[in-house]
Amino acid sequence: MIKGAKIKYSTTQRAEVPLRQGSFLQRMFSDQYSKYYMLVPIIVYFLLIGIFPLIFSFVLSFLNWDVGAGKQITFAGLSNYVELIRDTRFWQTLQNTIIFTAAAVSLETILGFGLALLLNRNLRGQSVFRVLFILPMMATPVAVGYTWRMLYHVTNGPINHMLGLLHLPYVPWLSSSNTALMSVIITDVWQWTPFIFIILLAGLRSLPKEPYEAAAVDGASSIQTFFYITLPMISSVLAIAILLRLVEAVKIFDILFVMTAGGPGISTESSTMYAKIVGLGQFRLGYGAAIAYALLILSIIFFMILTKVFRTEKEIE
């Protein structure tokens, strides 16, 4: 038995030697490190799709690169940003972007919150209504843009046809600078209100029931319950929904391009559309990159301030 034990010990010792003294490749492809190799495709994708374009466009914003004129690439310093400050068209497009973002996100938040409160109750057929409310968000922005462009048609559109049946004058929805931006805002609200609705409905369903039971015992009204219980508890979810929607609204391009192409004039032209026109239309790549980076910097500053405001309100509560 002693001899057999020695043989067993020596066999185990010989089996452990290759694991401790294996080659470099064996150690690198062992189970200890193989889990990290799964992250390599994601890291490569992030570097190629995210980091490299960000760095390249930043460097490009300091260059004069006019592809259309066939000029050589020259260092411009801050001249692109100085030109940007003096560019009245950029400030007009920035104003359009701010108006669109503020109006669309505000309406989407109010309507989405109202729908979430309505369907948070035990209503008959609420699952059907939930599906119907989500459908607009499932369509592509280009398809939505073309659909609403036909709806807004001055002579053949069903909206003006209904106005005619009511003996009301036709509205030049997309052909007038007074109504074009409002029309695009309505389209965006129709498509993206379900986004706010889904997030807030999930937040309402996750709230505890004990505070509501205590409020009912104390005789609190529905308005008091909403402002003193529901709204404070769901404020974090509401802030996340607003921030996510703001990020997408600032980048608006596809619906505007399909419905109005920035017109009439530049009354509906966004900053992202102006960057595309300058960079890929006029082939002034350096100035187009400066426009895009200016919008990025202003957006980061705004979101930092907004995040600070939401955090301060949460701490006060």
C-alpha contacts under 8 A as a table, 3 or more apart, distances in Angstrom:
res1	aa1	res2	aa2	distance
1	M	4	G	5.08
1	M	5	A	6.16
2	I	5	A	5.05
2	I	6	K	6.38
3	K	6	K	5.18
3	K	7	I	6.43
4	G	7	I	5.10
4	G	8	K	6.25
5	A	8	K	5.09
5	A	9	Y	6.21
6	K	9	Y	5.08
6	K	10	S	6.16
7	I	10	S	5.22
7	I	11	T	6.15
8	K	11	T	5.20
8	K	12	T	6.32
9	Y	12	T	5.28
9	Y	13	Q	6.18
10	S	13	Q	4.98
10	S	14	R	6.16
11	T	14	R	5.19
11	T	15	A	6.24
12	T	15	A	5.05
12	T	16	E	6.33
13	Q	16	E	5.30
13	Q	17	V	6.55
14	R	17	V	5.39
14	R	18	P	7.75
15	A	18	P	6.57
15	A	19	L	7.65
16	E	19	L	5.34
16	E	20	R	6.46
17	V	20	R	5.28
17	V	21	Q	5.86
17	V	22	G	7.76
18	P	21	Q	5.09
18	P	22	G	4.87
19	L	22	G	5.36
22	G	26	Q	6.11
22	G	27	R	6.70
23	S	26	Q	5.28
23	S	27	R	6.50
24	F	27	R	5.25
24	F	28	M	6.18
25	L	28	M	5.02
25	L	29	F	6.12
26	Q	29	F	5.39
26	Q	30	S	6.03
27	R	30	S	5.22
28	M	33	Y	6.17
28	M	34	S	7.60
29	F	32	Q	7.86
29	F	33	Y	6.29
29	F	34	S	5.74
30	S	33	Y	5.85
30	S	34	S	6.09
31	D	34	S	5.15
31	D	35	K	7.04
32	Q	35	K	7.07
33	Y	36	Y	5.64
33	Y	37	Y	7.14
34	S	37	Y	5.30
34	S	38	M	7.22
35	K	38	M	5.67
35	K	39	L	7.78
36	Y	39	L	5.63
36	Y	40	V	7.36
37	Y	40	V	5.33
38	M	41	P	6.90
38	M	42	I	7.99
39	L	42	I	5.38
39	L	43	I	6.17
40	V	43	I	5.12
40	V	44	V	6.09
41	P	44	V	5.13
41	P	45	Y	6.02
42	I	45	Y	5.07
42	I	46	F	6.04
43	I	46	F	5.05
43	I	47	L	6.13
44	V	47	L	5.14
44	V	48	L	6.10
45	Y	48	L	5.23
45	Y	49	I	5.77
45	Y	50	G	7.66
46	F	49	I	5.40
46	F	50	G	5.10
46	F	51	I	6.52
47	L	50	G	5.54
47	L	51	I	4.77
47	L	52	F	5.84
48	L	51	I	6.33
48	L	52	F	5.40
48	L	53	P	7.35
49	I	52	F	6.52
49	I	53	P	6.56
50	G	53	P	6.01
50	G	54	L	6.39
51	I	54	L	5.19
51	I	55	I	6.24
52	F	55	I	5.25
52	F	56	F	5.91
53	P	56	F	4.97
53	P	57	S	5.85
54	L	57	S	5.43
54	L	58	F	6.23
55	I	58	F	5.09
55	I	59	V	6.31
56	F	59	V	5.24
56	F	60	L	6.03
57	S	60	L	4.75
57	S	61	S	6.13
57	S	289	A	5.61
57	S	293	Y	7.91
58	F	61	S	5.31
58	F	62	F	7.29
58	F	289	A	7.02
58	F	290	A	7.69
58	F	293	Y	7.06
59	V	62	F	5.69
59	V	63	L	7.13
60	L	63	L	5.22
60	L	64	N	7.92
60	L	65	W	7.95
60	L	285	L	7.20
60	L	286	G	5.14
60	L	289	A	6.29
60	L	290	A	7.87
61	S	80	N	6.85
61	S	285	L	7.81
61	S	286	G	4.63
61	S	287	Y	6.15
61	S	288	G	7.49
61	S	289	A	4.89
61	S	290	A	4.59
61	S	293	Y	7.74
62	F	75	F	6.33
62	F	76	A	5.31
62	F	77	G	4.99
62	F	78	L	6.22
62	F	79	S	7.64
62	F	80	N	6.79
62	F	286	G	6.59
62	F	290	A	7.67
63	L	73	I	6.73
63	L	74	T	5.73
63	L	75	F	4.57
63	L	76	A	4.73
63	L	77	G	6.83
63	L	80	N	7.95
63	L	286	G	5.32
64	N	73	I	5.68
64	N	74	T	5.18
64	N	75	F	6.08
64	N	76	A	5.54
64	N	284	R	7.67
64	N	285	L	7.64
64	N	286	G	5.37
64	N	287	Y	7.49
65	W	71	K	7.00
65	W	72	Q	6.79
65	W	73	I	4.90
65	W	74	T	6.89
65	W	284	R	6.06
65	W	285	L	5.66
65	W	286	G	5.47
66	D	69	A	5.64
66	D	70	G	6.38
66	D	71	K	5.88
66	D	72	Q	7.68
66	D	73	I	7.58
66	D	283	F	5.80
66	D	284	R	4.63
66	D	285	L	6.37
66	D	286	G	7.52
67	V	70	G	5.07
67	V	71	K	6.64
67	V	283	F	5.29
67	V	284	R	6.55
67	V	285	L	7.42
68	G	71	K	7.98
68	G	282	Q	6.81
68	G	283	F	5.38
68	G	284	R	7.44
76	A	79	S	5.62
76	A	80	N	6.95
77	G	80	N	7.47
78	L	81	Y	5.34
78	L	82	V	6.19
79	S	82	V	4.94
79	S	83	E	6.07
80	N	83	E	5.13
80	N	84	L	6.13
80	N	286	G	7.21
80	N	287	Y	5.49
80	N	290	A	6.30
81	Y	84	L	4.76
81	Y	85	I	6.33
81	Y	287	Y	7.90
81	Y	290	A	6.28
82	V	85	I	5.26
82	V	86	R	6.67
83	E	86	R	5.21
83	E	87	D	6.08
84	L	87	D	4.97
84	L	90	F	6.93
84	L	287	Y	7.99
84	L	290	A	7.64
84	L	291	I	7.06
85	I	88	T	7.93
87	D	90	F	5.49
87	D	91	W	6.86
88	T	91	W	5.22
88	T	92	Q	6.22
89	R	92	Q	5.01
89	R	93	T	6.18
90	F	93	T	5.16
90	F	94	L	6.08
90	F	271	S	6.74
90	F	274	Y	7.31
90	F	291	I	7.78
91	W	94	L	4.90
91	W	95	Q	6.09
92	Q	95	Q	5.04
92	Q	96	N	6.29
92	Q	266	I	7.89
93	T	96	N	4.95
93	T	97	T	6.16
93	T	266	I	7.35
93	T	267	S	7.89
93	T	268	T	7.59
93	T	269	E	5.49
93	T	270	S	4.77
93	T	271	S	5.01
93	T	274	Y	7.16
94	L	97	T	4.99
94	L	98	I	6.19
94	L	270	S	6.45
94	L	271	S	5.46
95	Q	98	I	5.11
95	Q	99	I	6.15
96	N	99	I	5.21
96	N	100	F	6.02
96	N	181	L	7.98
96	N	267	S	7.15
96	N	268	T	6.24
96	N	269	E	6.70
96	N	270	S	5.92
96	N	271	S	8.00
97	T	100	F	5.16
97	T	101	T	5.96
97	T	250	V	6.41
97	T	252	I	7.91
97	T	269	E	7.89
97	T	270	S	5.17
97	T	271	S	6.51
98	I	101	T	5.16
98	I	102	A	5.96
98	I	250	V	7.62
99	I	102	A	5.32
99	I	103	A	5.97
100	F	103	A	5.42
100	F	104	A	5.80
100	F	181	L	7.29
100	F	185	I	6.27
100	F	249	A	7.73
101	T	104	A	5.37
101	T	105	V	5.87
101	T	246	L	6.66
101	T	249	A	5.39
101	T	250	V	6.08
102	A	105	V	5.59
102	A	106	S	5.98
103	A	106	S	5.30
103	A	107	L	6.17
103	A	185	I	7.16
104	A	107	L	5.36
104	A	108	E	6.04
104	A	185	I	5.54
104	A	186	I	7.52
104	A	188	D	6.68
104	A	189	V	5.78
104	A	249	A	7.88
105	V	108	E	5.01
105	V	109	T	5.96
105	V	189	V	7.68
105	V	242	I	7.09
105	V	245	R	6.69
105	V	246	L	6.64
105	V	249	A	7.55
106	S	109	T	5.19
106	S	110	I	6.29
107	L	110	I	5.21
107	L	111	L	6.04
107	L	189	V	6.75
108	E	111	L	5.26
108	E	112	G	5.63
108	E	189	V	5.54
108	E	192	W	6.83
108	E	193	T	4.57
108	E	196	I	6.75
109	T	112	G	5.13
109	T	113	F	5.85
109	T	193	T	7.06
109	T	196	I	6.16
109	T	242	I	7.15
110	I	113	F	5.29
110	I	114	G	6.15
111	L	114	G	5.07
111	L	115	L	6.16
111	L	193	T	6.67
111	L	197	F	7.88
112	G	115	L	5.18
112	G	116	A	6.07
112	G	193	T	5.34
112	G	194	P	6.40
112	G	195	F	7.71
112	G	196	I	5.15
112	G	197	F	4.17
112	G	198	I	7.97
112	G	200	L	7.50
113	F	116	A	5.04
113	F	117	L	6.17
113	F	196	I	7.14
113	F	197	F	6.08
113	F	200	L	6.43
113	F	201	L	7.92
114	G	117	L	5.19
114	G	118	L	6.17
115	L	118	L	4.96
115	L	119	L	6.13
115	L	197	F	6.41
116	A	119	L	5.32
116	A	120	N	5.90
116	A	197	F	5.43
116	A	198	I	7.42
116	A	200	L	6.08
116	A	201	L	4.71
116	A	204	L	7.66
117	L	120	N	5.16
117	L	121	R	7.28
117	L	201	L	7.25
117	L	204	L	7.74
118	L	121	R	6.20
119	L	122	N	7.37
119	L	123	L	6.96
119	L	126	Q	6.30
119	L	130	R	7.73
119	L	201	L	7.68
120	N	201	L	6.62
120	N	204	L	6.98
120	N	205	R	6.97
122	N	126	Q	7.67
123	L	126	Q	5.56
125	G	128	V	5.44
125	G	129	F	6.64
126	Q	129	F	5.03
126	Q	130	R	6.04
127	S	130	R	4.99
127	S	131	V	6.41
128	V	131	V	5.28
128	V	132	L	6.33
129	F	132	L	5.02
129	F	133	F	6.10
130	R	133	F	5.26
130	R	134	I	6.38
131	V	134	I	5.21
131	V	135	L	6.40
132	L	135	L	5.39
133	F	136	P	6.94
133	F	194	P	5.95
134	I	137	M	5.69
134	I	138	M	6.90
134	I	194	P	5.29
134	I	195	F	7.73
134	I	198	I	7.94
135	L	138	M	5.27
135	L	139	A	7.10
136	P	139	A	5.67
136	P	190	W	6.96
136	P	191	Q	4.86
136	P	192	W	7.41
136	P	194	P	7.41
137	M	140	T	7.79
137	M	191	Q	5.14
137	M	192	W	5.85
137	M	194	P	6.31
137	M	195	F	7.01
139	A	143	A	6.66
139	A	144	V	6.56
140	T	143	A	5.36
140	T	144	V	6.28
141	P	144	V	4.98
141	P	145	G	5.96
141	P	254	D	6.34
141	P	255	I	5.78
142	V	145	G	5.01
142	V	146	Y	6.28
142	V	254	D	6.26
142	V	255	I	6.10
142	V	258	V	6.47
143	A	146	Y	5.25
143	A	147	T	6.10
144	V	147	T	5.08
144	V	148	W	6.16
144	V	187	T	7.78
144	V	191	Q	7.73
144	V	255	I	7.44
145	G	148	W	5.38
145	G	149	R	5.98
145	G	187	T	7.64
145	G	254	D	7.87
145	G	255	I	5.04
145	G	256	L	7.66
145	G	258	V	5.62
145	G	259	M	5.48
146	Y	149	R	4.94
146	Y	150	M	6.37
146	Y	258	V	6.46
146	Y	259	M	6.55
147	T	150	M	5.37
147	T	151	L	6.36
148	W	151	L	4.70
148	W	152	Y	5.99
148	W	187	T	6.83
148	W	259	M	7.66
149	R	152	Y	5.16
149	R	153	H	6.31
149	R	174	L	7.90
149	R	259	M	5.54
150	M	153	H	5.16
150	M	156	N	7.89
150	M	157	G	5.79
151	L	157	G	4.70
151	L	158	P	5.65
151	L	159	I	6.01
152	Y	157	G	5.42
152	Y	158	P	7.50
152	Y	159	I	6.35
152	Y	160	N	7.30
152	Y	172	P	7.92
152	Y	173	W	5.81
152	Y	174	L	6.90
153	H	156	N	5.59
153	H	157	G	4.21
153	H	158	P	7.79
153	H	159	I	7.98
153	H	160	N	7.52
153	H	172	P	7.95
153	H	173	W	7.51
153	H	174	L	7.85
154	V	157	G	5.94
154	V	160	N	6.37
154	V	170	Y	6.81
154	V	171	V	6.80
154	V	172	P	5.75
154	V	173	W	7.13
155	T	160	N	6.95
155	T	161	H	7.58
155	T	170	Y	7.98
156	N	160	N	7.59
156	N	161	H	7.15
157	G	160	N	5.72
157	G	161	H	6.27
158	P	161	H	4.77
158	P	162	M	6.12
159	I	162	M	5.25
159	I	163	L	6.43
160	N	163	L	4.83
160	N	164	G	6.10
160	N	170	Y	5.43
160	N	171	V	6.70
161	H	164	G	5.00
161	H	165	L	6.37
162	M	165	L	5.06
162	M	166	L	6.45
163	L	166	L	5.07
163	L	167	H	6.30
163	L	168	L	5.05
163	L	169	P	6.70
163	L	170	Y	6.59
164	G	167	H	4.82
164	G	168	L	5.40
164	G	169	P	6.57
164	G	170	Y	6.87
165	L	168	L	7.47
172	P	175	S	5.30
172	P	176	S	5.71
172	P	179	T	7.16
173	W	176	S	6.47
173	W	179	T	5.41
173	W	180	A	5.56
173	W	183	S	6.11
174	L	177	S	7.65
174	L	179	T	6.55
174	L	180	A	4.37
174	L	181	L	7.89
174	L	183	S	6.82
174	L	259	M	7.61
174	L	260	T	6.60
174	L	264	P	7.67
175	S	179	T	7.83
175	S	180	A	6.52
175	S	263	G	7.77
175	S	264	P	6.13
176	S	179	T	5.62
176	S	180	A	5.79
176	S	264	P	6.40
177	S	180	A	5.43
177	S	181	L	7.29
177	S	263	G	7.57
177	S	264	P	5.69
177	S	265	G	7.77
177	S	267	S	5.65
177	S	268	T	7.84
178	N	181	L	7.39
178	N	182	M	7.87
179	T	182	M	5.23
179	T	183	S	6.08
180	A	183	S	5.12
180	A	184	V	6.43
180	A	260	T	7.64
180	A	263	G	7.88
180	A	264	P	7.60
180	A	267	S	7.49
180	A	268	T	6.76
181	L	184	V	5.16
181	L	185	I	6.23
181	L	267	S	7.03
181	L	268	T	5.39
182	M	185	I	5.00
182	M	186	I	6.29
183	S	186	I	5.16
183	S	187	T	6.43
184	V	187	T	5.05
184	V	188	D	6.25
184	V	255	I	7.54
184	V	256	L	6.94
184	V	259	M	7.58
185	I	188	D	5.10
185	I	189	V	6.09
186	I	189	V	5.07
186	I	190	W	6.17
187	T	190	W	5.12
187	T	191	Q	6.39
188	D	191	Q	5.19
188	D	192	W	5.98
188	D	255	I	7.96
189	V	192	W	5.42
189	V	193	T	5.49
190	W	193	T	6.05
191	Q	194	P	6.96
192	W	195	F	5.27
192	W	196	I	7.19
193	T	196	I	5.45
193	T	197	F	6.19
194	P	197	F	4.68
194	P	198	I	5.99
195	F	198	I	5.45
195	F	199	I	6.57
196	I	199	I	5.38
196	I	200	L	6.12
196	I	241	A	5.97
196	I	242	I	7.68
196	I	245	R	7.89
197	F	200	L	5.35
197	F	201	L	5.89
198	I	201	L	5.22
198	I	202	A	6.20
199	I	202	A	5.29
199	I	203	G	6.28
199	I	237	V	7.33
199	I	241	A	6.59
200	L	203	G	4.84
200	L	204	L	6.07
200	L	234	I	7.85
200	L	237	V	6.72
200	L	238	L	6.63
200	L	241	A	7.68
201	L	204	L	5.07
201	L	205	R	6.18
202	A	205	R	5.17
202	A	206	S	6.37
203	G	206	S	5.22
203	G	207	L	6.65
203	G	234	I	6.41
203	G	237	V	6.29
204	L	207	L	5.44
204	L	230	T	7.91
204	L	234	I	7.00
207	L	233	M	7.37
207	L	234	I	7.79
208	P	211	P	6.91
209	K	212	Y	5.44
209	K	213	E	6.34
210	E	213	E	5.10
210	E	214	A	6.20
211	P	214	A	5.09
211	P	215	A	6.13
211	P	229	I	7.13
212	Y	215	A	4.99
212	Y	216	A	6.12
212	Y	225	T	7.29
212	Y	229	I	7.52
213	E	216	A	5.10
213	E	217	V	6.29
214	A	217	V	5.10
214	A	218	D	6.28
215	A	218	D	5.03
215	A	219	G	6.23
215	A	220	A	5.33
215	A	225	T	6.85
216	A	219	G	5.09
216	A	220	A	5.81
216	A	221	S	7.92
217	V	220	A	7.74
220	A	224	Q	5.99
220	A	225	T	6.27
221	S	224	Q	5.20
221	S	225	T	6.11
222	S	225	T	4.97
222	S	226	F	6.12
223	I	226	F	5.11
223	I	227	F	6.32
224	Q	227	F	5.33
224	Q	228	Y	5.79
224	Q	229	I	7.78
225	T	228	Y	5.42
225	T	229	I	5.27
225	T	230	T	6.48
226	F	229	I	5.64
226	F	230	T	4.73
226	F	231	L	5.88
227	F	230	T	6.26
227	F	231	L	5.34
227	F	232	P	7.21
228	Y	231	L	6.52
228	Y	232	P	6.44
229	I	232	P	5.75
229	I	233	M	6.19
230	T	233	M	5.40
230	T	234	I	6.09
231	L	234	I	5.32
231	L	235	S	5.79
232	P	235	S	5.24
232	P	317	E	7.01
233	M	236	S	7.36
234	I	237	V	5.37
234	I	238	L	6.14
235	S	238	L	4.94
235	S	239	A	6.06
235	S	314	K	7.56
236	S	239	A	5.14
236	S	240	I	6.37
236	S	314	K	7.61
237	V	240	I	5.19
237	V	241	A	6.26
238	L	241	A	5.16
238	L	242	I	6.20
239	A	242	I	5.18
239	A	243	L	6.13
239	A	310	F	6.73
240	I	243	L	5.19
240	I	244	L	6.11
241	A	244	L	5.28
241	A	245	R	6.18
242	I	245	R	5.20
242	I	246	L	6.02
243	L	246	L	5.03
243	L	247	V	6.27
243	L	303	F	7.66
244	L	247	V	5.34
244	L	248	E	6.70
245	R	248	E	5.28
245	R	249	A	6.08
246	L	249	A	5.01
246	L	250	V	6.13
247	V	250	V	5.59
247	V	251	K	6.89
248	E	251	K	5.36
248	E	252	I	6.72
249	A	252	I	5.23
250	V	299	S	7.87
251	K	272	T	6.31
252	I	255	I	7.19
252	I	256	L	7.16
252	I	270	S	7.07
252	I	272	T	7.06
253	F	256	L	5.41
253	F	257	F	5.95
253	F	270	S	7.06
253	F	272	T	6.38
253	F	273	M	5.92
254	D	257	F	5.13
254	D	258	V	6.20
255	I	258	V	5.25
255	I	259	M	5.97
256	L	259	M	5.30
256	L	260	T	5.61
256	L	261	A	5.85
256	L	262	G	6.31
256	L	268	T	7.08
256	L	269	E	7.36
256	L	270	S	7.96
257	F	260	T	5.81
257	F	261	A	4.03
257	F	262	G	6.37
257	F	273	M	7.67
258	V	261	A	6.03
260	T	263	G	5.17
260	T	264	P	7.16
260	T	268	T	7.15
261	A	268	T	7.85
261	A	269	E	7.28
262	G	265	G	6.89
262	G	266	I	5.31
262	G	267	S	6.53
262	G	268	T	4.62
262	G	269	E	3.87
262	G	270	S	7.20
262	G	273	M	7.55
263	G	266	I	5.05
263	G	267	S	5.67
263	G	268	T	5.64
263	G	269	E	6.68
264	P	267	S	5.81
264	P	268	T	7.21
265	G	268	T	7.93
266	I	269	E	4.97
269	E	273	M	6.19
269	E	274	Y	6.76
270	S	273	M	5.17
270	S	274	Y	6.27
271	S	274	Y	5.00
271	S	275	A	6.19
271	S	291	I	7.51
271	S	292	A	7.67
271	S	295	L	7.16
272	T	275	A	5.07
272	T	276	K	6.29
272	T	292	A	6.77
273	M	276	K	5.02
273	M	277	I	6.19
274	Y	277	I	5.01
274	Y	278	V	6.17
274	Y	291	I	7.94
275	A	278	V	5.26
275	A	279	G	5.86
275	A	288	G	4.83
275	A	289	A	7.18
275	A	291	I	5.67
275	A	292	A	5.99
276	K	279	G	5.17
276	K	280	L	5.40
276	K	281	G	6.71
276	K	288	G	6.92
277	I	280	L	5.65
277	I	281	G	4.50
277	I	282	Q	6.34
277	I	288	G	7.98
278	V	281	G	5.49
278	V	282	Q	4.90
278	V	283	F	6.27
278	V	284	R	5.76
278	V	285	L	7.28
278	V	287	Y	7.13
278	V	288	G	5.25
279	G	282	Q	5.96
279	G	283	F	4.81
279	G	284	R	4.93
279	G	285	L	4.54
279	G	286	G	7.48
279	G	287	Y	7.03
279	G	288	G	4.38
279	G	289	A	7.16
280	L	283	F	5.00
280	L	284	R	7.43
280	L	285	L	7.29
284	R	287	Y	5.66
284	R	288	G	6.10
285	L	288	G	5.06
285	L	289	A	6.09
286	G	289	A	5.23
286	G	290	A	6.35
287	Y	290	A	4.94
287	Y	291	I	6.34
288	G	291	I	5.16
288	G	292	A	6.38
289	A	292	A	5.07
289	A	293	Y	6.10
290	A	293	Y	5.12
290	A	294	A	6.00
291	I	294	A	5.17
291	I	295	L	6.33
292	A	295	L	5.24
292	A	296	L	6.24
293	Y	296	L	4.82
293	Y	297	I	6.07
294	A	297	I	5.20
294	A	298	L	6.18
295	L	298	L	5.21
295	L	299	S	6.01
296	L	299	S	5.09
296	L	300	I	6.14
297	I	300	I	5.15
297	I	301	I	6.29
298	L	301	I	5.21
298	L	302	F	6.20
299	S	302	F	5.08
299	S	303	F	6.05
300	I	303	F	5.18
300	I	304	M	6.06
301	I	304	M	5.20
301	I	305	I	6.32
302	F	305	I	5.21
302	F	306	L	6.14
303	F	306	L	4.92
303	F	307	T	5.90
304	M	307	T	5.13
304	M	308	K	6.17
305	I	308	K	5.09
305	I	309	V	6.25
306	L	309	V	5.03
306	L	310	F	6.26
307	T	310	F	5.16
307	T	311	R	6.11
308	K	311	R	5.08
308	K	312	T	6.09
309	V	312	T	5.13
309	V	313	E	6.21
310	F	313	E	5.18
310	F	314	K	6.19
311	R	314	K	5.07
311	R	315	E	6.27
312	T	315	E	5.12
312	T	316	I	6.23
313	E	316	I	5.08
313	E	317	E	6.30
314	K	317	E	5.17
